């Protein structure tokens, strides 16, 4: 009997269907003319990932709230430039291409009929769901995402890697601690500090003005972490240039709240869900109807064959 630890594959689903949408031509349509390029592209992605990485557990992690209010309360600019419509009662609506939005419910029903665990939790982003599954997993974890924020979870000792798609999912950058150190001069846990100092325009995180990626890496090497850097600001003997000292001092209110915003949550209340990689579809009748209605053809057949193998 095998005693090897069970392997997890966690998908940042929205990140992958966005990539599928832009990577597969919109001429890929259902019989009724509805574009299904993101649906078929995502099924092809999952097929390739399962074939190449043979996980025991597979979870499609979802954004139940792509811009949680508790993060916005701390940093109001958080993802503000991506809001299409504000809602008083629930999550704001994210700007999504017109022909992608109608494909998301199709993706969800297809994953459900296949029996692939799909988990989104109110008030949390997919990143937080991934962070919590990673914290709980007892075996190695591969996280598939086009979002560099998740580099913070990389941990060689626990076998946690990020597979970052460079071209489709055929070419994945395997991100481990050696790669992070070579590229950024930090390991997984240091990536949070690097990201908050450097800022991230794509997430509306301002960072500390005048502290770019290279300077942030240098300061972290010198002082260990953000707490060490801020202690150095108060130490006249510490090796900081006058402008670095002034800028960091002025950024104190931001530096005080940014770690909570940038750090992925690892304590999300996850629902009870069967994460085991399905060998056969959970609802074959529904799946057959979905395949016919949306013209899922070879993409679905290939994935079903891979899961059965």
N, C-alpha and C positions, 0 to 999 in steps of 0.2 A: 504494500500500500504506500502511495506517495506521501511524503511528509514535507514536501516543499511548500513554502508559504504561498498563499493564494495571491494572485496578481490582479491589481485593479487598473482599470482604464476609465478615466474621468474626462468627459467631453464638455468643453465650454461651448454649448450647443449653438448659441446665437453667433458667436465668433466664427463657427464653422459654417453655418448656413449663410451668413453674409459673404464669406469667401466663395462658397459654392455658387451663390447668386451672381457674383461678379466674374466667376471663372467659367461658368457654363452658359452658352448662348441662350438668349431669351427666346430663340426660335424653338426651344424644347418646350412643347406644349401638350396639354391634355387634349383628348378628342374634342372637347367643347371650345378649344382655343385658349384656355387659361394657361399662362406660363407656369411650368412646374420645374424650371431649371434649378431652383434652390433645393426642391424636394429630391429630385433625382441626383443632384450633385452631392447632397448630404448622405444619401444612401450609398453612393459610390465611395465616399470618404469612409463611412463606417465599415463597409466591406473591406476596404484596403487595410484599415487599422486593425480589424479583428484578424485578418489573414496574417499580417506582419507581426502582430504583438501577442496574439493568443491569450487574451485575458481570461481570468476566471469570473471576474465581476466587471460589469459595464454599466455606467450611469450617464445618462444624458442630463447634464445639469442646466437648469433654466434660470432666466432672470424673471422672478415673480415681481421684482421691483428693481428696475435698472438704475434708479437714482434715489436711494432710500433717504427719507426725510431726515433721519438722524445724522447722516453724513452732510446733507445740505445745511442743517442747523449749525454745524461746526465750520464748514467752509461753503458759503452761499454760491460761490462760482462753480462748485462741483458739477461737471457735465452740463452746465447751464446753456452752453451754446448748442447743445443737441436736443433741446426741448422743442417739440413741434406744437404742443398744446398743454397748458397747465390745467390741472384738475384739483379743486379744493378737497374733494372727498377721497380721492385715491391717487395712485402713482401718476406722475406726469407722463404724457405720451412722447415717445422718442421719435425723432425724424427717421423714417424708414422709407426706402424707395416704394412708390405706389404699387409696383407689381410684385414686391416681396411680401408686404403685409398679408395679402390673402393666402400666401403659401404657408405661413407659420401654423395656422390651425390644422392644415393638411399634414404637415410634418408631425405635429403632436399626435394626431389620430393614428397615423401610420406606425409611429414608435410604440404607441399603446397596443395596437393590434399585434405587432411583432412580439411584444412582451419585454421590450427593452425598458429598464427602469428610467423614469423621467421624473426629476425632482426639482421643484421650485418652491421656495418658502417665502410667504408674505413678509415684506419689509427687508428682504435680503436680495443681493445680487447672486448670479451664478457663481462668481468668484468665492463668495462666502460659503456656499453649499459645497464647492470643491474643497475649500479650506477645512471644513468640518469633516467631510468624508476622509480627507487625507490624514487628519489628526487621529481619526478612529481606526483607520486601516491597520491591520497587523502584518500585511505583506507589502511588497514593493508597489509603488503607484506611478503610473504614467499619466500625466495631465496633458491633454491636447488642446492647445489654445493659440490664438494669434494675438494674445494680450500679454505684454511683457510684465504687467503687474504681478502675474502668478510666478515669476522667477523667485519671489520671496519664499516660496514653499520648497524650493530645491534643497534636498538634504541627502547627501551621499550615504550617510550612516544608516538612514532608514530606507534607502533605495527609492527616493522620490525624485523624479525627473520631469522636465517640461519638454514636450515634443511640439516644436514651434513650426508650423507649416511655412515653407519658403515658396514652394510651387505646388499647388494642389496639396494633397497629402502624400504624394509620391516622394517628395523631397522634404524631409523633416529635419530641422536642426535639433539635435539631441542636446538639451541643456542640462549639464550637471555642474558641480561646484568648480571643477577645473576650467570649464568653458566660461563661467561667470567671472572667475578671478582673472582670466586672461583678457576678457572683454571689458570688464568694469572695475576690476581690482577689489571686488567684494565677494563674499559667499552669499548663500540664499538669505540668511537672516539679516545680512548687511544691506540687502537690496532695498528694503523698506526705507532705511535712512538715506540711501543714495537717491531714491525716487522722490522723497519729500523735500530734500535739499535742492535737487535739480529742477523739480516741478515737472508737470506733464500737461502740455497744452491740450492734448486730445481728451484729457479728463477734467480740464478746467482747474488744474492745481497750479497755483502761481509759483511755488518754489521760493527760494530766497534770492531776491534780485542780485545779479552779479556772481552767483555761485552756480557755475555750469557743472556738467558731468565730471570733467577732469578734476576741477577744484574740489568738488564734493568727495570724489574718491581719495584725493590726496589728504583732505582733512580727516576722513574716516580712518585712513591708514595711520595718521599721526595721533588721533585722539580716541580711536576705538569705536565710538558711536555718537549719536546726536547729543546724548546727555554729556558725554565727554567734551564734545565741541562747545556746548553752551557753558560748561564749567570753565573752559579755556577763555571764553569771552570775558569772564570775571577775574581771570588771573593775568595781571599785567606782564608776568614773565613768559606767558605762553606764546609760542611762535605763530602769531597771526598778523597779517598786514593790517595797518590802520583801517583800510576800507573794508576788509573782511570782518574785522571786529565791529565796525559801525553797522554794517549791513545785517550781520547776525543779531546784533543787539536790537535793531529796529524790527527784526522779524520775529521777536519773541512770541507775540500773540499767535502768529501762524504756527510756529514750531511747537507751541504747547498743544495745539489741537490736531495738527496734521497726522501724527502717528495713528490716531484712532481711525482717521478717514482712509489712509493709505493701507493700513494693515488689514489683511483679509481676516474676517471673523472665523473662529474655529469652534464656536459654541452654538451654532444654529440648531434650533429644535427640529431635527430631521424627522419626517414621517417614517412609519414602519413600511419598508418596501423591499421587495425581493430583487436584489441586485445581481443575482447569478446570471451569467450569459445564457440567454435562451437557446435551446437546440431546435425547438419547434415553435411556431407562432402561438401566441396566447389565444388569438381569435382568428382562426384560418378563414372563416366565412367572411368576416368583416374585411380582412386583408384582401381577399379575392375581389370583393366589391370595390374597395379603394383602388386596387391595381387597375381594374377595368375602367372605373370612372376617371381616374387621373392619368391613365396611360403610363404606369410606372415601369412596365416592360422589363427589359434586361437588368436595370439597376436593382429592382427588387428581387428578381430571380437569382442574380449573382449573390446577393447578401443572404438569401435563404439557404443557398447551397453552402456558403461559407459557414453559416451558423450550424447547419446540420453536420458539417465535417468536424 
